[in-house]
Amino acid sequence: MTITLKLFELVDGKTRKISFSPAVWRAKFALNYKKVTYESVHVTFLEIPTVITGACPNVPAPTVPTLQLENGQGLPDSFAIAEYLEEKYPDRPSLFGATQAEKNLQRFFESYVQSKVHPSIQRMVFQDMYHMQDDDNAHYFRTSREKSSGRPHTEIAGDHAENLRELKESLGLIHTALKRSGGWVLGSHPGWADFVLASSFVWFSSCSPRDFKEGVLEAFPDQVIPGYWARIQEYVY
């Protein structure tokens, strides 16, 4: 079978094997859940502008993820990619459910994860993400994060114990929802909301496995989240 779709995804600068971007993983989960064949194109931070612009000149602001379609055009943004897949493959399992209300609810959940779960993870993975890069990408990563945060890189990670406390608090509602739902965020089948949450977990576990174990898998005295993490592995590839 000829592979016609290409997904540009961010990898570490040292091994070029670790795909850690949560935004990219949302697109990967959507593709994998829909069982769509695609080729992964690995890029580092510094390669994003040249590689993606060279392959997909229609994309005005090169970013990851970008999905190069059969016609050569690039489609950036994980949600736009998910909507494209939903429309193109309506006969395959739905990412958003049967109604607009379900889709809206999953978008709300996405906003919750990004605003409440991501910040503490972002602080905890900062140093590990920095050390995953080669010299040039490490310099870019450090200086760009210092600029966006307004703080020196030594202060970006913050207090570890406080980060863990904030993460557990943000996961509390999710833990309760999973415990009541029957396995997935919205019930008996995975969907976009699950892939948003799982992408955060992949990001965390890929960069900081010890902190992921402590902050996610061992955050609650039951197997709700570890069981969820085990189930989602079907789509992690």
C-alpha positions as CSV (number, residue, x, y, z in Angstrom):
1,M,0.0,0.0,0.0
2,T,1.3,3.4,-0.9
3,I,1.5,5.8,2.0
4,T,0.1,9.2,1.0
5,L,-0.4,11.0,4.3
6,K,2.6,12.4,6.2
7,L,2.4,13.6,9.8
8,F,5.1,16.0,10.8
9,E,5.8,15.5,14.5
10,L,8.2,17.0,17.0
11,V,11.0,14.8,18.4
12,D,13.9,15.3,20.8
13,G,17.2,16.6,19.4
14,K,19.5,13.9,20.8
15,T,18.0,10.6,19.7
16,R,15.4,11.9,17.2
17,K,13.2,9.1,18.4
18,I,11.0,10.5,21.2
19,S,7.8,12.0,20.0
20,F,6.6,14.1,23.0
21,S,4.4,16.9,21.8
22,P,0.9,16.6,23.2
23,A,-0.5,18.5,20.2
24,V,1.1,16.0,17.9
25,W,-0.2,13.1,19.9
26,R,-3.7,14.3,19.6
27,A,-3.4,14.0,15.8
28,K,-1.6,10.6,16.2
29,F,-4.3,9.2,18.4
30,A,-7.0,10.4,15.9
31,L,-5.2,8.7,13.0
32,N,-4.5,5.5,14.9
33,Y,-8.1,5.3,16.2
34,K,-9.4,5.8,12.7
35,K,-6.9,3.2,11.5
36,V,-5.5,5.6,8.9
37,T,-2.2,4.7,7.4
38,Y,0.4,7.5,7.5
39,E,4.1,8.2,7.5
40,S,5.7,10.0,10.4
41,V,8.2,12.7,9.6
42,H,10.4,13.6,12.6
43,V,11.5,17.2,13.0
44,T,13.2,19.0,15.9
45,F,12.3,22.5,17.1
46,L,14.8,24.2,14.8
47,E,13.8,22.1,11.7
48,I,10.1,23.0,11.9
49,P,10.3,26.2,9.8
50,T,12.4,24.8,6.9
51,V,11.1,21.2,6.7
52,I,7.4,22.0,6.9
53,T,7.6,25.1,4.7
54,G,9.5,23.1,2.2
55,A,7.0,20.2,2.1
56,C,3.8,22.3,2.6
57,P,4.3,25.8,1.3
58,N,0.6,26.5,1.8
59,V,1.0,26.5,5.6
60,P,1.7,30.2,6.4
61,A,3.0,29.6,10.0
62,P,4.8,26.2,10.1
63,T,3.9,24.2,13.2
64,V,3.4,20.7,14.5
65,P,1.4,18.8,14.0
66,T,0.9,19.3,10.3
67,L,-0.6,16.6,8.2
68,Q,0.4,16.6,4.5
69,L,-2.7,15.4,2.5
70,E,-2.8,13.3,-0.7
71,N,-2.8,16.5,-2.8
72,G,0.4,17.8,-1.1
73,Q,-1.3,20.5,0.9
74,G,-0.5,20.8,4.6
75,L,-3.2,20.8,7.3
76,P,-1.9,22.2,10.6
77,D,-3.6,21.9,14.0
78,S,-4.6,18.7,15.7
79,F,-8.3,19.6,16.0
80,A,-8.5,20.6,12.3
81,I,-6.8,17.2,11.5
82,A,-9.4,15.4,13.6
83,E,-12.3,17.1,11.9
84,Y,-10.8,16.3,8.5
85,L,-10.5,12.6,9.4
86,E,-14.0,12.6,10.8
87,E,-15.4,13.9,7.5
88,K,-13.2,11.7,5.3
89,Y,-13.7,8.5,7.2
90,P,-17.3,8.6,8.4
91,D,-17.6,4.8,8.3
92,R,-14.9,4.4,10.9
93,P,-15.3,5.0,14.7
94,S,-16.3,8.5,15.5
95,L,-13.9,10.9,17.3
96,F,-16.7,13.2,18.4
97,G,-19.8,11.2,18.9
98,A,-23.2,11.3,17.2
99,T,-24.3,14.8,18.2
100,Q,-23.0,18.4,18.2
101,A,-23.6,18.4,21.9
102,E,-21.1,15.6,22.4
103,K,-18.6,17.4,20.3
104,N,-19.0,20.6,22.2
105,L,-18.6,18.7,25.5
106,Q,-15.3,17.2,24.3
107,R,-14.1,20.6,23.3
108,F,-14.9,21.9,26.7
109,F,-13.0,19.0,28.2
110,E,-10.0,19.9,25.9
111,S,-10.1,23.4,27.3
112,Y,-10.1,22.1,30.9
113,V,-7.1,19.9,30.2
114,Q,-5.1,22.6,28.6
115,S,-5.9,25.2,31.2
116,K,-5.8,23.0,34.4
117,V,-3.7,19.9,33.7
118,H,-1.1,21.2,31.3
119,P,0.5,24.0,33.4
120,S,1.8,21.8,36.2
121,I,3.0,19.1,33.7
122,Q,4.7,21.8,31.7
123,R,6.7,22.9,34.7
124,M,7.6,19.4,35.7
125,V,8.9,18.3,32.3
126,F,10.8,21.6,31.5
127,Q,14.3,20.5,32.7
128,D,13.9,17.0,31.2
129,M,12.8,18.4,27.8
130,Y,15.8,20.7,27.9
131,H,18.2,17.8,28.5
132,M,16.6,15.8,25.7
133,Q,17.9,18.3,23.1
134,D,21.1,18.6,21.3
135,D,23.1,21.8,21.9
136,D,21.4,24.0,19.3
137,N,17.8,22.9,20.1
138,A,18.5,23.1,23.8
139,H,19.6,26.8,23.4
140,Y,16.5,27.5,21.4
141,F,14.2,25.7,23.9
142,R,15.8,27.5,26.9
143,T,15.8,31.0,25.4
144,S,12.3,30.8,23.9
145,R,10.8,29.6,27.2
146,E,12.6,32.2,29.1
147,K,11.2,34.8,26.8
148,S,7.6,33.5,26.9
149,S,7.7,33.1,30.7
150,G,9.6,36.2,31.6
151,R,11.8,34.1,34.0
152,P,15.3,32.5,33.9
153,H,15.2,28.9,33.0
154,T,16.3,27.9,36.5
155,E,13.0,29.2,37.9
156,I,10.6,27.9,35.3
157,A,10.1,24.4,36.9
158,G,8.9,25.9,40.2
159,D,8.4,23.9,43.3
160,H,8.1,20.2,42.7
161,A,5.8,19.4,45.6
162,E,3.5,22.3,44.7
163,N,3.4,21.1,41.1
164,L,2.4,17.6,42.2
165,R,-0.3,19.1,44.4
166,E,-1.8,21.2,41.6
167,L,-1.7,18.3,39.2
168,K,-3.5,16.0,41.6
169,E,-6.1,18.7,42.2
170,S,-6.7,19.1,38.4
171,L,-6.9,15.4,37.9
172,G,-9.5,15.0,40.7
173,L,-12.5,15.7,38.6
174,I,-11.2,13.6,35.8
175,H,-10.5,10.7,38.1
176,T,-14.1,10.9,39.4
177,A,-15.5,11.1,35.8
178,L,-13.5,8.0,34.7
179,K,-14.6,6.1,37.8
180,R,-18.3,6.7,37.0
181,S,-18.2,6.6,33.2
182,G,-17.4,2.9,32.6
183,G,-13.9,3.3,31.2
184,W,-13.6,6.3,29.0
185,V,-14.2,10.0,29.6
186,L,-17.7,10.0,28.0
187,G,-18.6,6.4,28.5
188,S,-18.0,3.0,26.9
189,H,-16.0,4.2,23.8
190,P,-12.9,6.4,23.5
191,G,-13.1,9.7,21.7
192,W,-11.5,13.1,21.3
193,A,-11.6,13.9,25.0
194,D,-9.7,10.7,25.8
195,F,-7.1,11.5,23.2
196,V,-6.6,15.0,24.6
197,L,-6.1,13.6,28.1
198,A,-3.9,10.7,26.9
199,S,-1.7,13.0,24.9
200,S,-0.9,14.9,28.1
201,F,0.0,11.6,29.7
202,V,2.2,10.6,26.8
203,W,4.0,13.9,26.9
204,F,4.6,13.6,30.7
205,S,5.6,9.9,30.6
206,S,7.9,10.4,27.6
207,C,9.8,13.3,29.2
208,S,9.6,12.6,33.0
209,P,8.7,8.9,33.6
210,R,9.3,9.1,37.4
211,D,7.2,12.2,37.9
212,F,4.5,10.7,35.7
213,K,4.4,7.6,37.9
214,E,4.2,9.7,41.0
215,G,2.0,12.5,39.7
216,V,-0.5,10.4,37.6
217,L,-0.4,6.7,38.1
218,E,0.0,6.9,41.9
219,A,-2.0,10.1,42.5
220,F,-5.1,8.2,43.7
221,P,-5.3,5.0,45.9
222,D,-7.1,2.9,43.2
223,Q,-6.6,1.6,39.7
224,V,-8.8,4.0,37.9
225,I,-6.1,6.0,36.2
226,P,-3.6,3.2,35.8
227,G,-6.3,1.1,34.2
228,Y,-7.2,4.0,31.9
229,W,-3.5,4.4,30.9
230,A,-3.3,0.7,30.2
231,R,-6.4,0.8,27.9
232,I,-5.2,3.7,25.9
233,Q,-2.0,1.9,25.0
234,E,-3.9,0.2,22.1
235,Y,-3.6,3.5,20.3
236,V,-0.1,4.5,21.3
237,Y,2.1,3.8,18.2
